[in-house]
């Protein structure tokens, strides 16, 4: 028990000294500090660096050798005894076909686009996670404050319960009801403090702030469904699938380029015994892709099938996003209606009941349990209203940041 009280006090004390963070500031801080976004940016840099070498020629080759050295007959094992013995220094260069080099450049460019698209997906995920953590922290703070307000209003009644029993105005069991009610409210407060701690821990993860405090208002709760639907085709998830399809098409081009012949050239200087004279050799080699039906064509067909698969996955991702958007919008409408009922009906009625029971208790026409029950209902109504408002704010942030455009 003492440990739990100490932990709750520590969390609240931390909130008193926490760094204030508005919703927009939380998103900006996460965008600047999230390690996953730094990793995504480095992946783009890596793809760009790799692309610089995509169309370059292979490294040249230096060859050293000894040609026509006799190993049998009268001149065996002797240099200079045969006019054809020579030391050789050669230089060669492989030259892939222009089509193959262009296809490699195209694949490298597709890799850059893919890295950027994956970074955009990660950036959106970070924004969504940060927004939800901030909203959950904000409403956890409000729930703690609401419960503190109810407890403060009930403070005079905690001391009134024993005196009521002593005066004969209340039954002994009613004093126990007051203690039970107080314990129940403290349990609710402990739950709210726990929610606060979890939300703060998640916000620390994304922003890097050691002890953030949510300040300001929640994001705008109004949505524009038509704009969200129109932005589906520009969603980072869909664009990432587009980039994957581009990679697959680049692989098709690479496979087709294998049907184009490569070539290489070489030159060599051959040193012989001075009595004979030196020689120079030069040559060109060309690959002959003669067995296309059994080697290149199957690979082209395989890459084309992979490209078709990537296109299908892109369409599947788009449809999944569109369906999830409609489902989330339906949930948002439900959450919004529930919040309005709690705010405009349930909470005012609970406040009115608490006021009436308090007045009746002061006039001697109601007992302490009636007042405690009314205030318990008020606490429930306040927490329900906050929970429902938080659900609407979470919907608004998630829908806007998940399905809207980056602007």
C-alpha positions as CSV (number, residue, x, y, z in Angstrom):
1,X,0.0,0.0,0.0
2,X,2.8,2.4,0.9
3,X,4.6,1.6,-2.3
4,X,1.5,2.3,-4.4
5,X,0.9,5.6,-2.6
6,X,4.6,6.6,-3.1
7,X,4.4,5.7,-6.8
8,X,1.2,7.8,-7.3
9,X,2.8,10.7,-5.5
10,X,5.9,10.4,-7.7
11,X,3.8,10.5,-10.9
12,X,1.9,13.5,-9.8
13,X,5.0,15.3,-8.6
14,X,6.6,14.6,-12.0
15,X,3.5,16.1,-13.7
16,X,4.0,19.3,-11.6
17,X,7.5,19.7,-13.0
18,X,6.9,18.2,-16.5
19,X,7.8,20.1,-19.6
20,X,4.6,21.5,-21.1
21,X,3.9,20.2,-24.6
22,X,1.0,21.1,-26.9
23,X,-0.4,18.8,-29.5
24,X,1.5,20.4,-32.4
25,X,4.7,20.6,-30.4
26,X,4.5,16.9,-29.6
27,X,4.2,16.1,-33.3
28,X,7.1,18.4,-34.2
29,X,9.3,17.0,-31.5
30,X,8.7,13.4,-32.5
31,X,9.4,14.2,-36.1
32,X,12.8,15.7,-35.0
33,X,13.8,13.1,-32.4
34,X,12.2,9.7,-33.2
35,X,15.1,7.2,-33.8
36,X,13.0,5.3,-36.4
37,X,12.8,8.4,-38.6
38,X,16.5,8.9,-38.4
39,X,16.9,5.3,-39.4
40,X,14.6,5.8,-42.4
41,X,16.5,8.9,-43.4
42,X,19.8,7.0,-43.4
43,X,18.2,4.3,-45.5
44,X,17.4,6.9,-48.1
45,X,21.0,8.2,-48.0
46,X,22.2,4.6,-48.4
47,X,20.1,4.1,-51.5
48,X,21.3,7.4,-53.0
49,X,24.9,6.5,-52.3
50,X,24.4,3.0,-53.9
51,X,22.8,4.6,-57.0
52,X,26.0,6.4,-57.9
53,X,27.7,3.2,-58.7
54,X,24.7,1.5,-60.5
55,X,25.7,2.4,-64.1
56,X,29.5,2.3,-63.6
57,X,31.7,-0.1,-65.5
58,X,33.1,-3.0,-63.5
59,X,36.7,-2.6,-62.2
60,X,39.4,-3.3,-64.8
61,X,41.6,-6.3,-64.5
62,X,45.4,-6.4,-64.5
63,X,46.9,-9.7,-65.7
64,X,50.5,-10.9,-65.2
65,X,51.7,-14.1,-66.8
66,X,54.4,-16.2,-68.4
67,X,53.6,-17.6,-71.8
68,X,55.2,-20.4,-73.8
69,X,57.7,-21.5,-71.2
70,X,59.3,-24.8,-72.3
71,X,58.9,-27.8,-70.1
72,X,60.2,-30.6,-72.3
73,X,62.8,-31.0,-75.0
74,X,66.3,-29.5,-75.2
75,X,65.2,-26.0,-74.0
76,X,63.1,-27.2,-71.1
77,X,63.4,-25.1,-67.9
78,X,65.5,-22.4,-69.5
79,X,64.5,-18.7,-70.2
80,X,65.5,-17.3,-73.5
81,X,66.1,-20.7,-75.1
82,X,62.9,-20.4,-77.1
83,X,61.8,-17.5,-79.1
84,X,58.2,-17.8,-78.0
85,X,58.8,-17.6,-74.2
86,X,57.7,-14.3,-72.9
87,X,56.5,-12.5,-69.8
88,X,53.1,-10.9,-70.2
89,X,51.5,-7.8,-68.6
90,X,47.8,-7.4,-69.7
91,X,44.9,-5.0,-69.0
92,X,41.3,-5.9,-69.6
93,X,37.9,-4.2,-69.2
94,X,34.5,-5.8,-69.1
95,X,31.7,-3.7,-70.6
96,X,28.2,-4.7,-69.8
97,X,25.6,-3.8,-72.5
98,X,24.1,-0.4,-72.4
99,X,20.7,-1.9,-71.8
100,X,22.0,-3.7,-68.7
101,X,23.6,-0.6,-67.3
102,X,20.5,1.4,-67.9
103,X,18.4,-1.2,-66.2
104,X,20.7,-1.2,-63.2
105,X,20.4,2.6,-63.0
106,X,16.6,2.2,-63.1
107,X,16.7,-0.4,-60.3
108,X,18.8,1.9,-58.2
109,X,16.4,4.8,-58.8
110,X,13.5,2.6,-57.8
111,X,15.4,1.7,-54.6
112,X,15.6,5.4,-53.7
113,X,11.9,5.9,-54.3
114,X,11.1,2.8,-52.2
115,X,13.4,4.0,-49.3
116,X,11.7,7.4,-49.4
117,X,8.2,5.8,-49.5
118,X,9.0,3.5,-46.6
119,X,10.3,6.6,-44.7
120,X,7.0,8.4,-45.3
121,X,5.1,5.4,-44.0
122,X,7.3,5.4,-40.8
123,X,6.8,9.1,-40.4
124,X,3.1,8.8,-40.6
125,X,3.2,5.9,-38.1
126,X,5.3,8.0,-35.7
127,X,2.9,10.9,-36.0
128,X,-0.1,8.7,-35.3
129,X,1.5,7.1,-32.3
130,X,2.6,10.4,-30.9
131,X,-0.8,12.0,-31.3
132,X,-2.5,9.1,-29.6
133,X,0.0,9.2,-26.7
134,X,-0.5,12.9,-26.3
135,X,-4.3,12.7,-26.3
136,X,-4.3,9.8,-23.8
137,X,-2.0,11.8,-21.5
138,X,-4.2,14.9,-21.8
139,X,-7.3,13.0,-20.8
140,X,-5.6,11.0,-18.1
141,X,-4.6,14.3,-16.5
142,X,-8.2,15.6,-16.8
143,X,-9.5,12.4,-15.3
144,X,-7.2,12.7,-12.3
145,X,-8.3,16.4,-11.9
146,X,-12.0,15.4,-12.1
147,X,-11.6,12.8,-9.5
148,X,-9.7,15.2,-7.2
149,X,-12.6,17.6,-7.6
150,X,-15.2,15.0,-6.6
151,X,-13.1,13.9,-3.6
152,X,-12.7,17.5,-2.5
153,X,-16.5,18.0,-2.6
154,X,-17.0,14.9,-0.6
155,X,-14.4,15.8,2.0
156,X,-16.9,17.3,4.5
157,X,-19.0,14.2,4.3
158,X,-16.2,11.8,5.2
159,X,-16.0,13.5,8.7
160,X,-19.8,13.8,8.9
161,X,-20.4,10.1,8.7
162,X,-19.0,9.2,12.1
163,X,-20.7,12.2,13.8
164,X,-24.0,11.2,12.2
165,X,-23.8,7.8,13.7
166,X,-22.8,9.3,17.1
167,X,-25.8,11.6,17.0
168,X,-28.2,8.8,16.0
169,X,-29.0,10.5,12.7
170,X,-27.3,7.7,10.7
171,X,-27.1,4.0,11.2
172,X,-23.7,2.5,11.8
173,X,-23.7,0.7,8.5
174,X,-24.0,4.0,6.7
175,X,-20.6,5.0,8.1
176,X,-19.2,1.9,6.5
177,X,-20.8,2.9,3.2
178,X,-19.0,6.2,3.3
179,X,-15.7,4.4,3.8
180,X,-16.5,2.0,1.0
181,X,-17.3,4.9,-1.3
182,X,-14.1,6.7,-0.5
183,X,-12.1,3.5,-1.2
184,X,-13.9,3.1,-4.5
185,X,-13.1,6.6,-5.5
186,X,-9.4,6.1,-4.6
187,X,-9.4,3.0,-6.7
188,X,-10.7,5.0,-9.7
189,X,-8.1,7.6,-9.0
190,X,-5.3,5.0,-8.9
191,X,-6.5,3.7,-12.3
192,X,-6.4,7.2,-13.7
193,X,-2.9,7.8,-12.4
194,X,-1.8,4.5,-14.0
195,X,-3.3,5.6,-17.3
196,X,-1.4,8.9,-16.9
197,X,1.9,7.0,-16.3
198,X,1.4,4.7,-19.3
199,X,0.5,7.6,-21.6
200,X,3.5,9.6,-20.5
201,X,5.9,6.7,-21.0
202,X,4.7,6.3,-24.6
203,X,5.0,10.0,-25.3
204,X,8.6,9.9,-23.9
205,X,9.3,7.2,-26.3
206,X,8.3,9.2,-29.4
207,X,9.4,12.7,-28.3
208,X,12.4,12.0,-26.2
209,X,11.2,14.5,-23.5
210,X,12.1,13.1,-20.1
211,X,8.8,14.1,-18.4
212,X,6.3,15.6,-20.8
213,X,3.0,17.2,-19.8
214,X,0.1,17.6,-22.2
215,X,-1.1,21.2,-22.3
216,X,-3.6,23.1,-24.5
217,X,-6.6,21.7,-26.3
218,X,-7.1,18.4,-28.1
219,X,-7.0,18.5,-31.9
220,X,-10.1,19.6,-33.9
221,X,-12.8,17.0,-33.6
222,X,-14.4,17.9,-36.9
223,X,-13.5,15.7,-39.9
224,X,-13.9,16.1,-43.7
225,X,-14.6,12.5,-44.8
226,X,-14.7,13.5,-48.5
227,X,-11.1,14.8,-48.2
228,X,-9.9,11.7,-46.5
229,X,-11.4,9.5,-49.2
230,X,-9.8,11.6,-51.9
231,X,-6.4,11.2,-50.3
232,X,-6.4,7.4,-50.3
233,X,-4.4,7.1,-53.6
234,X,-1.7,9.4,-52.1
235,X,-1.5,7.6,-48.9
236,X,2.1,6.6,-48.0
237,X,1.1,2.9,-47.7
238,X,-0.2,2.9,-51.3
239,X,2.8,4.9,-52.5
240,X,5.1,2.4,-50.9
241,X,3.3,-0.3,-52.8
242,X,3.7,1.8,-55.9
243,X,7.4,2.0,-55.2
244,X,7.6,-1.8,-54.8
245,X,5.8,-2.2,-58.1
246,X,8.4,0.1,-59.7
247,X,11.2,-2.1,-58.3
248,X,9.5,-5.1,-59.8
249,X,9.3,-3.5,-63.2
250,X,13.0,-2.6,-62.9
251,X,13.7,-6.2,-62.3
252,X,11.9,-7.1,-65.5
253,X,14.0,-4.7,-67.4
254,X,17.2,-6.3,-65.8
255,X,16.0,-9.7,-66.9
256,X,15.4,-8.5,-70.4
257,X,18.8,-6.8,-70.6
258,X,20.4,-10.2,-70.0
259,X,19.4,-11.1,-73.6
260,X,21.7,-8.3,-74.8
261,X,25.3,-9.3,-75.3
262,X,28.1,-8.0,-73.1
263,X,31.6,-7.4,-74.4
264,X,35.1,-6.9,-73.1
265,X,38.5,-5.8,-74.4
266,X,42.0,-6.5,-73.4
267,X,45.5,-5.5,-74.4
268,X,48.8,-7.1,-73.3
269,X,52.5,-6.4,-73.6
270,X,54.7,-9.4,-74.0
271,X,58.4,-9.2,-73.1
272,X,60.8,-11.7,-74.8
273,X,64.5,-12.3,-74.8
274,X,66.2,-9.3,-76.4
275,X,67.5,-11.4,-79.3
276,X,63.9,-11.9,-80.4
277,X,61.9,-8.7,-79.8
278,X,58.7,-7.9,-77.8
279,X,55.1,-8.3,-78.8
280,X,51.7,-6.5,-78.2
281,X,48.4,-8.3,-78.2
282,X,44.8,-6.9,-78.3
283,X,41.4,-8.5,-78.4
284,X,37.7,-8.2,-77.9
285,X,35.3,-10.8,-76.5
286,X,31.5,-10.8,-76.9
287,X,29.1,-12.9,-74.9
288,X,26.6,-14.9,-77.0
289,X,23.2,-15.3,-75.3
290,X,22.2,-18.1,-77.6
291,X,20.1,-20.1,-75.2
292,X,17.4,-17.5,-74.4
293,X,14.5,-20.0,-74.3
294,X,16.1,-22.0,-71.6
295,X,17.9,-19.3,-69.6
296,X,16.8,-15.7,-70.1
297,X,13.2,-16.2,-71.0
298,X,12.2,-18.1,-67.9
299,X,13.8,-15.4,-65.7
300,X,11.9,-12.7,-67.7
301,X,8.7,-14.6,-67.1
302,X,9.4,-15.0,-63.4
303,X,10.2,-11.3,-63.0
304,X,7.0,-10.3,-65.0
305,X,4.9,-12.5,-62.6
306,X,6.5,-10.8,-59.6
307,X,5.7,-7.4,-61.2
308,X,2.0,-8.5,-61.6
309,X,2.0,-9.6,-58.0
310,X,3.3,-6.2,-56.9
311,X,0.5,-4.5,-58.8
312,X,-2.1,-6.7,-57.2
313,X,-0.6,-6.0,-53.8
314,X,-0.8,-2.3,-54.4
315,X,-4.5,-2.5,-55.3
316,X,-5.2,-4.7,-52.3
317,X,-3.5,-2.2,-50.0
318,X,-5.6,0.6,-51.5
319,X,-8.9,-1.3,-51.1
320,X,-7.9,-2.3,-47.5
321,X,-7.2,1.4,-46.7
322,X,-10.5,2.5,-48.2
323,X,-12.5,-0.2,-46.3
324,X,-10.7,0.6,-43.0
325,X,-11.4,4.3,-43.5
326,X,-15.2,3.6,-43.9
327,X,-15.1,1.4,-40.8
328,X,-13.2,4.0,-38.8
329,X,-15.6,6.7,-39.9
330,X,-18.6,4.6,-38.8
331,X,-16.9,4.2,-35.4
332,X,-16.2,7.9,-35.2
333,X,-19.9,8.7,-35.8
334,X,-20.9,6.3,-33.0
335,X,-18.2,7.7,-30.6
336,X,-19.2,11.3,-31.4
337,X,-22.9,10.6,-30.7
338,X,-22.1,8.9,-27.4
339,X,-19.9,11.8,-26.3
340,X,-22.6,14.3,-27.1
341,X,-25.1,12.3,-25.1
342,X,-22.7,12.1,-22.1
343,X,-21.8,15.8,-22.3
344,X,-25.3,17.2,-22.9
345,X,-27.5,14.7,-21.0
346,X,-25.7,12.3,-18.6
347,X,-23.3,14.8,-17.0
348,X,-25.8,17.6,-16.4
349,X,-28.2,15.2,-14.9
350,X,-25.5,13.7,-12.6
351,X,-24.5,17.2,-11.5
352,X,-28.1,18.2,-10.9
353,X,-28.7,15.0,-8.9
354,X,-25.6,15.7,-6.7
355,X,-26.8,19.2,-6.1
356,X,-30.3,18.1,-5.1
357,X,-29.1,15.4,-2.8
358,X,-26.7,17.7,-1.1
359,X,-29.4,20.2,-0.6
360,X,-31.8,17.5,0.7
361,X,-29.1,16.2,3.1
362,X,-28.6,19.8,4.4
363,X,-32.4,20.0,5.0
364,X,-32.4,16.7,6.7
365,X,-34.6,15.0,4.1
366,X,-31.9,12.7,2.6
367,X,-29.4,10.5,4.2
368,X,-25.6,10.4,3.7
369,X,-25.8,7.3,1.4
370,X,-28.1,9.2,-0.9
371,X,-25.5,12.0,-1.2
372,X,-22.6,9.5,-1.7
373,X,-24.5,7.6,-4.3
374,X,-25.2,10.8,-6.2
375,X,-21.6,11.9,-6.1
376,X,-20.5,8.4,-7.2
377,X,-22.8,8.8,-10.2
378,X,-21.3,12.2,-10.8
379,X,-17.8,10.8,-10.8
380,X,-18.9,8.1,-13.2
381,X,-20.6,10.6,-15.5
382,X,-17.5,12.8,-15.5
383,X,-15.2,9.9,-16.3
384,X,-17.5,8.5,-18.9
385,X,-17.7,11.9,-20.6
386,X,-13.9,12.3,-20.6
387,X,-13.5,8.8,-21.9
388,X,-15.9,9.4,-24.7
389,X,-14.4,12.7,-25.6
390,X,-11.0,11.1,-25.6
391,X,-12.3,8.4,-28.0
392,X,-13.6,11.1,-30.3
393,X,-10.2,13.0,-30.2
394,X,-8.4,9.7,-30.8
395,X,-10.6,9.0,-33.8
396,X,-10.0,12.5,-35.2
397,X,-6.2,12.3,-34.8
398,X,-5.9,8.8,-36.2
399,X,-8.3,9.4,-39.1
400,X,-6.6,12.7,-40.0
401,X,-3.1,11.5,-39.7
402,X,-3.6,8.0,-41.1
403,X,-5.8,8.8,-44.1
404,X,-5.3,12.5,-44.8
405,X,-2.6,14.1,-46.9
406,X,0.7,15.2,-45.3
407,X,-0.3,18.8,-45.5
